[in-house]
Amino acid sequence: MDNITLKTLPARFVGLDIGGSKTRGIVWTDGAVSSDASVGSTNVQNVSAQTARDNMAELFSLLDVAGATDVLAGAGGVDTDDDAAALAGLISPFVPGARVRVVHDTRLLLAAAGASSGVAVIAGTGSAAWGMNAEGKQARAGGWGYLLGDEGSGYWLVREAVRHSLRRMDSGQAVDALTAGLLGYCGLESPQQLIAHFHMGTTRRYWAAGSPVVFAAAREGHSEALALVEQAASDLADMAAKVAGQLGVAGPIVLGSGLGSNVPELQEAFTGQLARRGFEDVHILRQDPIFGIPLIVAEPAP
């Protein structure tokens, strides 16, 4: 483990990355990965409480956690001590006697980039920014959830593509390339069908998973798709700049999660938007955020 002294880590500990679409768990034993598994989401903001419990039970049945003394979980939507306590309560029965800590999942991104201070930006099913400066002060921006915000997320992009398609329909315009891609993803024949499809029987994860449609149209030069990608990057850059301003840091600013780590068009636009705001120390996270957990676990206990 780079830059982490094994003497500062428990002999065996568990790390969880609880996202909107999946939960990944890793067990580290003597500093090395000894168990690794993934299941569906265990975040009650994305699935029912019963589904979260069932998925958590499945995950721990796949992990060898015997003897683990610590659990560090990163999850979206952990905005209060009560949120953290509720999630810790869901985890604790599977690791009796272990100390369970819960942090917002943006913190994993910064640690996975090898940084203990700076700003992390999540762009995945949802979106948020979090940061910490050298003095330990923390700040957040965004992360309001899909009903209030999540600008720049996969869900936001596809919802805006649906709105674009419906506006064209209302104006009597023909189906364009972006709408055609969206209809193909949904298995529908006309924009009119998008209305019922959006409101009945679909989830935000379903719509977020359709974001490749927007990026594919952007690569083909579709003006509205290009504008959506640029707006997403601008919104994400605004979150990062707000956090950096609150903390008085210039960087590093780390972009990660599903879209942030994997979509070059968004990465390029995000870097450009931050450059316009005077931020040059920008990094794209190239590994799973869960690998930031050992750095957090190695920190002195709060």
C-alpha atoms as one frame of an Amber mdcrd trajectory, in Angstrom:
protein
   0.000   0.000   0.000   1.695   3.161  -1.187   2.497   5.679   1.548   0.539
   3.732   4.186   2.545   2.126   6.963   1.079  -1.252   7.862   1.698  -0.495
  11.521  -1.032   2.159  11.335  -3.652  -0.253   9.945  -5.708  -2.908  11.734
  -4.624  -6.470  10.940  -7.991  -7.064   9.264 -10.567  -4.465   8.286 -13.499
  -4.079   5.905 -14.146  -1.320   3.391 -17.516  -0.654   1.776 -18.322   1.651
  -1.125 -22.102   2.069  -1.147 -23.235   3.647  -4.393 -26.568   4.297  -6.030
 -26.304   1.230  -8.256 -24.042  -1.194  -6.430 -22.157  -1.864  -3.211 -18.606
  -3.153  -3.260 -16.906  -4.641  -0.235 -13.231  -5.443   0.300 -11.500  -7.087
   3.239  -7.867  -6.193   3.823  -5.732  -8.618   5.831  -2.195  -7.577   6.780
  -2.410  -4.813   4.207  -3.451  -7.006   1.265  -6.870  -7.613  -0.303  -8.106
 -10.962   0.995 -11.779 -10.787  -0.027 -13.643  -8.746  -2.654 -17.311  -8.849
  -3.706 -20.060  -6.660  -5.161 -23.868  -6.718  -4.870 -26.732  -4.340  -5.590
 -27.151  -1.058  -3.769 -27.510  -1.036   0.005 -28.318   2.656   0.154 -31.857
   3.191   1.453 -32.069   6.395  -0.585 -31.982   4.237  -3.719 -33.617   0.965
  -2.702 -36.127  -0.135  -0.076 -34.956  -0.841   3.456 -35.648  -4.546   2.928
 -33.688  -4.648  -0.311 -30.812  -2.828   1.388 -30.778  -5.385   4.191 -31.001
  -8.303   1.774 -28.169  -6.964  -0.374 -26.027  -6.266   2.699 -26.603  -9.823
   3.917 -25.607 -11.172   0.515 -22.459  -9.054   0.466 -21.276 -10.193   3.868
 -22.007 -13.811   2.938 -19.485 -13.358   0.120 -16.813 -11.664   2.260 -14.577
 -13.359   4.796 -14.853 -10.873   7.662 -13.987 -13.192  10.550 -11.674 -11.346
  12.906 -12.189  -7.919  11.329 -11.928  -5.170  13.943 -12.896  -2.146  11.837
 -15.349  -1.275   9.074 -15.166   1.933   7.043 -18.138   2.607   4.765 -18.460
   5.412   2.240 -21.995   6.185   1.066 -23.945   8.894  -0.699 -26.601  10.774
   1.218 -24.784  10.651   4.556 -25.557  14.238   5.484 -26.152  14.006   9.236
 -24.974  12.019  12.226 -28.349  10.279  12.181 -27.781   9.193   8.566 -24.402
   7.753   9.510 -25.798   6.035  12.614 -28.617   4.419  10.626 -26.200   2.986
   8.077 -23.816   1.838  10.801 -26.772   0.076  12.407 -27.442  -1.776   9.163
 -23.813  -2.925   8.926 -22.996  -3.753  12.558 -24.904  -7.051  12.893 -22.695
  -8.579  10.194 -19.442  -7.701  11.994 -20.155  -8.131  15.713 -17.711  -6.271
  17.912 -16.092  -4.302  15.082 -15.892  -0.514  15.101 -18.057   0.805  12.242
 -17.408   4.251  10.749 -19.475   5.872   8.004 -18.353   8.769   5.803 -19.761
  10.466   2.720 -18.603   8.631  -0.399 -16.938  11.724  -1.850 -14.266  11.312
   0.821 -13.226   7.998  -0.720 -12.408   9.713  -4.010  -9.918  12.106  -2.491
  -8.246   9.344  -0.512  -8.123   7.063  -3.575  -6.185   9.788  -5.370  -3.649
   9.653  -2.538  -4.563  13.064  -1.153  -5.502  13.960   2.407  -6.686  17.462
   1.486  -8.358  18.955  -1.585 -11.738  18.577  -3.288 -13.455  15.439  -4.565
 -16.291  15.552  -7.105 -18.661  12.652  -7.710 -20.268  12.346 -11.133 -22.223
   9.109 -11.291 -25.855   8.212 -10.728 -25.894  11.354  -8.567 -23.430  14.186
  -8.004 -21.769  15.999  -5.113 -18.532  17.695  -4.068 -16.684  17.378  -0.771
 -13.383  18.677   0.448 -11.032  19.048   3.368  -8.124  21.420   3.951  -4.845
  20.858   5.797  -6.416  22.076   9.051  -9.138  19.432   8.860 -11.991  21.793
   7.981 -14.564  20.131   5.734 -17.077  21.534   3.244 -19.743  20.169   0.915
 -21.672  21.358  -2.135 -24.429  19.660  -4.092 -25.508  16.168  -3.190 -29.104
  17.291  -2.717 -30.550  14.198  -4.397 -32.255  13.829  -7.748 -35.475  15.633
  -6.784 -33.646  18.819  -5.818 -30.419  18.755  -7.772 -27.765  16.185  -8.781
 -26.785  18.423 -11.684 -24.105  16.875 -13.866 -25.094  13.326 -12.895 -26.132
  10.504 -15.194 -29.734  10.873 -14.085 -29.693  14.619 -14.725 -28.252  14.180
 -18.216 -30.867  11.674 -19.322 -33.758  13.536 -17.731 -32.695  16.630 -19.677
 -32.490  14.537 -22.850 -36.067  13.382 -22.217 -37.155  17.000 -21.749 -35.393
  17.936 -24.999 -37.265  15.180 -26.825 -40.634  16.238 -25.413 -40.055  19.893
 -26.269 -39.353  18.896 -29.870 -42.525  16.805 -29.881 -44.572  19.737 -28.572
 -43.168  21.936 -31.343 -44.038  19.412 -34.046 -40.386  18.736 -34.851 -39.141
  15.444 -36.202 -37.289  12.935 -34.068 -33.592  13.863 -33.996 -30.530  11.718
 -33.292 -30.598  12.298 -29.530 -34.286  11.410 -29.284 -33.797   8.366 -31.523
 -30.999   7.121 -29.252 -33.166   7.661 -26.204 -36.128   5.812 -27.719 -33.823
   2.959 -28.651 -32.532   2.707 -25.097 -36.059   2.668 -23.713 -37.479   0.323
 -26.334 -40.129   2.866 -27.317 -41.487   3.978 -30.673 -42.442   7.622 -30.111
 -41.529  10.552 -27.857 -45.092  10.604 -26.529 -44.437   7.260 -24.846 -41.551
   8.752 -22.862 -43.961  10.565 -20.548 -45.624   7.481 -19.099 -42.373   5.508
 -19.250 -40.595   8.130 -17.160 -43.263   8.315 -14.483 -44.295   4.676 -14.213
 -42.146   1.691 -13.268 -38.674   3.132 -13.844 -35.988   4.203 -11.384 -33.364
   6.907 -11.327 -30.720   4.201 -11.778 -32.494   3.108 -14.964 -32.375   6.622
 -16.368 -28.809   7.250 -15.215 -27.723   4.089 -17.034 -28.951   5.673 -20.276
 -26.344   8.450 -20.178 -24.183   6.796 -22.898 -26.948   7.843 -25.303 -26.180
  11.501 -24.580 -22.425  11.065 -24.922 -22.815   9.097 -28.153 -24.900  11.907
 -29.651 -22.325  14.460 -28.469 -19.532  12.538 -30.192 -21.551  12.741 -33.402
 -21.749  16.510 -33.038 -25.375  16.818 -31.902 -25.613  20.405 -30.681 -28.056
  19.804 -27.814 -26.105  16.790 -26.543 -22.891  18.818 -26.657 -24.607  21.595
 -24.727 -25.833  19.126 -22.091 -22.325  17.723 -21.576 -20.910  21.227 -21.249
 -23.641  22.233 -18.804 -23.005  19.105 -16.740 -19.303  19.932 -16.604 -20.052
  23.535 -15.660 -22.364  22.500 -12.828 -19.805  20.029 -11.479 -17.066  22.656
 -11.725 -19.275  25.122  -9.835 -19.632  22.621  -6.977 -15.890  22.074  -6.874
 -15.149  25.804  -6.918 -17.616  26.468  -4.101 -15.985  23.853  -1.885 -12.482
  25.033  -2.756 -13.507  28.619  -1.939 -14.944  27.649   1.439 -11.749  25.786
   2.336  -9.249  28.178   0.806  -7.561  25.475  -1.296  -6.448  25.497  -4.920
  -6.432  21.732  -5.310  -6.104  18.975  -5.998  -9.599  18.656  -7.431 -10.385
  14.991  -8.113 -13.181  13.880 -10.462 -14.443  10.340 -10.082 -17.323   7.843
  -9.936 -19.003   6.197 -12.920 -19.118   9.110 -15.355 -16.241  11.067 -13.867
 -13.732   8.234 -14.164 -14.867   6.780 -17.479 -16.217   9.407 -19.881 -13.501
  11.416 -21.690 -15.973  13.993 -23.023 -17.072  14.919 -19.515 -13.523  14.842
 -18.166 -12.285  17.232 -20.862 -15.205  19.614 -20.394 -14.835  19.542 -16.588
 -11.110  20.302 -16.763 -11.807  23.163 -19.158 -14.550  24.610 -16.976 -12.280
  24.563 -13.924  -9.472  26.203 -15.890 -11.847  29.079 -16.674 -12.383  29.406
 -12.930  -8.645  29.490 -12.228  -8.139  25.882 -11.081  -5.364  23.935 -12.789
  -4.616  21.128 -10.300  -7.262  18.724 -11.596  -7.040  14.928 -11.502  -9.219
  12.179 -12.961  -9.546   9.210 -10.627  -8.423   6.082 -12.471  -9.180   3.496
  -9.796 -12.222   2.462  -7.780 -12.810   4.885  -4.882 -12.914   1.958  -2.451
  -9.123   1.818  -2.641  -9.003   5.098  -0.759 -10.348   3.388   2.355  -6.980
   2.214   3.757  -5.735   5.819   3.780  -8.779   6.918   5.798  -8.546   3.945
   8.154  -4.880   4.746   8.769  -5.721   8.270   9.933  -5.769   8.918  13.693
  -9.111   8.089  15.263 -11.414  11.139  15.469
